C-alpha cells in the first residue's frame, strides 16, 4: 500500500469543518527521529528514514519534483526491507548499520496526533513540538494499492478539501519546516536540487 496525502495549515474553524461528520479514532503522542548522511543522500532525493517509537520506517517518493501539491510515498516498515533498499549489510543490527554507513540523526520532534476517519479518507491533525519551536498542520490521506491509482486519489483529496472550504496551497511538512528554520544549509541543498520550493 502507498499513501497519497495533502497537508494543510488549518484554523480552528477549518479543523471543525474538516472533521465534521468524521469518526474520531484516537489521539496518540509519538517521537520521531530522522536520519541522513552528512551529504544528505536520502533527503536530497525526498527519501525519509525515521525511527518512530523504536521502529524504523523509510518513505520513498512515487513522484519527484517540488511542484507537487500532493505527496505520494511507499512506506517500508520492515527493517530487512529497509536495509536492502539502503544497501546495508544484512545480519547486523539496524543501529550498527546506521553507524557503519555514517547516518546521523538530524531532526527530533514530538507529535500529538488526533486521528479521524471519514469514508475512505484518513484525517490527521498534528501539533508538533521541536526543541526550538512548535508547528501545527492537518493532513488528508488516502491509501492506494498501485501507482496508477494516485491520480484518482489526488482528485478525491482535492475535492474533499474544496468541499470543506480549505485553503489549497503548498505547505511545508514538519521536517521541511524544521530544516528551513534550524538547518538552512540542509534546506538550501534540497531547494537547489528541486526537492522543495520556496513558498
C-alpha positions in Angstrom: 0.0 0.0 0.0 1.1 3.6 -0.7 -0.1 6.8 0.9 -1.3 9.8 -1.1 -1.5 12.9 1.1 -2.1 16.7 1.1 -1.0 18.9 4.0 -2.9 22.0 5.2 -2.3 24.8 7.6 -5.7 24.9 9.4 -7.5 27.5 11.6 -9.8 26.3 14.4 -12.8 26.7 12.1 -11.0 24.8 9.3 -10.5 21.9 11.7 -14.1 21.9 12.7 -15.3 21.8 9.1 -12.7 19.1 8.1 -13.7 16.8 11.0 -17.4 17.4 10.9 -19.1 14.1 10.3 -15.8 12.2 10.7 -15.3 9.5 13.3 -12.7 10.3 15.9 -10.3 7.3 16.2 -7.7 8.2 18.7 -5.2 10.7 20.0 -1.6 9.5 20.2 1.7 11.0 21.0 5.0 9.8 19.4 8.5 11.0 18.9 10.3 10.8 15.5 14.0 10.8 14.9 15.0 11.4 11.3 18.3 10.2 9.9 20.6 11.1 6.9 24.2 11.2 6.0 26.3 14.4 6.0 25.9 14.7 2.2 22.1 14.2 2.5 22.0 11.0 0.5 18.3 10.4 1.4 16.6 13.8 1.9 18.2 15.2 -1.3 16.1 12.5 -3.1 12.9 13.1 -1.0 13.5 9.9 0.9 12.8 9.9 4.7 14.3 7.5 7.2 12.9 7.8 10.7 12.6 5.9 13.9 9.1 6.1 15.5 8.6 4.6 18.9 11.7 2.5 18.4 10.7 1.2 14.9 12.4 2.3 11.7 10.4 3.4 8.7 11.5 4.5 5.2 9.3 6.7 3.0 10.1 6.5 -0.7 8.5 9.0 -3.2 6.4 7.7 -6.0 6.9 11.0 -7.8 9.8 13.6 -7.8 9.7 17.3 -8.0 9.0 20.4 -5.9 5.9 21.4 -7.9 3.7 18.8 -6.3 0.7 19.8 -4.4 0.1 16.2 -3.3 2.7 13.8 -2.0 2.7 10.1 -2.6 5.0 7.7 -0.9 5.7 4.0 -0.5 6.3 3.3 3.2 8.6 0.5 4.3 8.3 -0.7 7.9 10.2 -3.9 7.8 13.9 -3.4 8.8 15.2 -6.1 6.5 13.4 -4.4 3.5 14.8 -1.0 4.5 18.3 -2.5 4.8 18.0 -3.9 1.2 16.9 -0.5 -0.2 19.7 1.4 1.6 22.4 -1.2 0.8 23.1 -2.1 4.4 24.8 -5.3 5.3 22.3 -8.0 6.3 22.7 -9.7 9.7 23.8 -6.6 11.5 21.6 -4.6 13.9 20.0 -1.5 12.4 21.8 0.8 14.8 25.2 -0.7 13.8 24.3 -0.4 10.2 23.5 3.3 10.7 26.8 3.9 12.4 28.8 1.9 9.7 27.2 3.9 6.9 27.6 7.3 8.6 23.9 8.1 9.2 23.2 10.6 11.9 20.0 12.0 13.5 19.3 15.5 12.1 15.8 16.1 13.4 13.8 15.0 16.5 10.2 16.0 17.1 7.3 15.1 19.3 3.9 14.9 17.7 0.4 14.9 19.3 -1.8 13.5 16.6 -5.6 13.4 16.5 -6.8 10.8 14.0 -10.2 10.8 12.2 -11.8 8.6 9.6 -14.2 10.0 7.0 -15.2 7.3 4.5 -12.0 6.2 2.8 -10.2 9.3 4.0 -7.7 9.4 6.9 -7.5 12.8 8.6 -4.7 13.7 10.9 -4.4 16.9 13.0 -0.9 17.3 14.3 0.6 19.5 16.9 4.4 19.2 16.5 7.0 20.2 19.1 10.6 20.7 18.3 13.1 21.9 20.9 13.2 25.3 19.2 9.5 25.9 18.1 6.1 24.4 17.6 4.2 23.7 14.4 0.7 22.6 13.6 -0.8 21.2 10.4 -3.5 18.9 9.1 -3.4 16.2 6.5 -5.9 14.4 4.3 -4.7 10.9 3.2 -5.9 8.1 1.0 -4.2 4.7 0.7 -3.8 3.2 -2.7 -2.7 -0.2 -3.9 -0.8 0.9 -7.0 0.9 4.0 -8.5 -1.8 4.0 -11.2 -4.4 5.0 -8.6 -2.6 8.1 -7.4 -4.3 10.5 -9.9 -7.8 9.5 -8.8 -6.8 9.6 -5.1 -5.4 13.1 -5.7 -8.6 14.3 -7.3 -10.7 12.9 -4.4 -8.5 14.6 -1.8 -8.7 17.9 -3.6 -12.5 17.6 -4.0 -12.8 17.0 -0.2 -10.6 20.0 0.5 -12.8 22.2 -1.7 -16.0 20.8 -0.1 -14.6 21.7 3.3 -13.5 25.1 2.1 -9.9 24.6 3.0 -7.2 26.8 1.5 -5.4 24.8 -1.1 -1.8 25.9 -1.3 1.7 24.5 -0.9 2.5 23.6 2.7 5.8 22.7 4.2 5.7 19.4 6.1 7.1 19.4 9.7 10.6 18.3 8.8 10.9 20.7 5.9 9.8 23.5 8.2 12.4 22.5 10.7 15.2 22.4 8.1 14.2 25.9 6.8 14.2 27.4 10.3 17.0 25.5 12.0 19.2 23.8 9.4 19.3 26.3 6.5 22.3 24.8 4.7 20.5 21.4 4.5 17.3 23.2 3.3 19.3 25.1 0.6 20.6 21.8 -0.8 17.1 20.5 -1.1 16.0 23.7 -2.7 18.8 23.7 -5.2 18.1 20.1 -6.1 14.4 20.8 -6.6 13.1 18.6 -3.8 11.4 21.6 -2.2 10.5 25.0 -3.4 10.2 28.3 -1.6 6.7 29.2 -0.6 
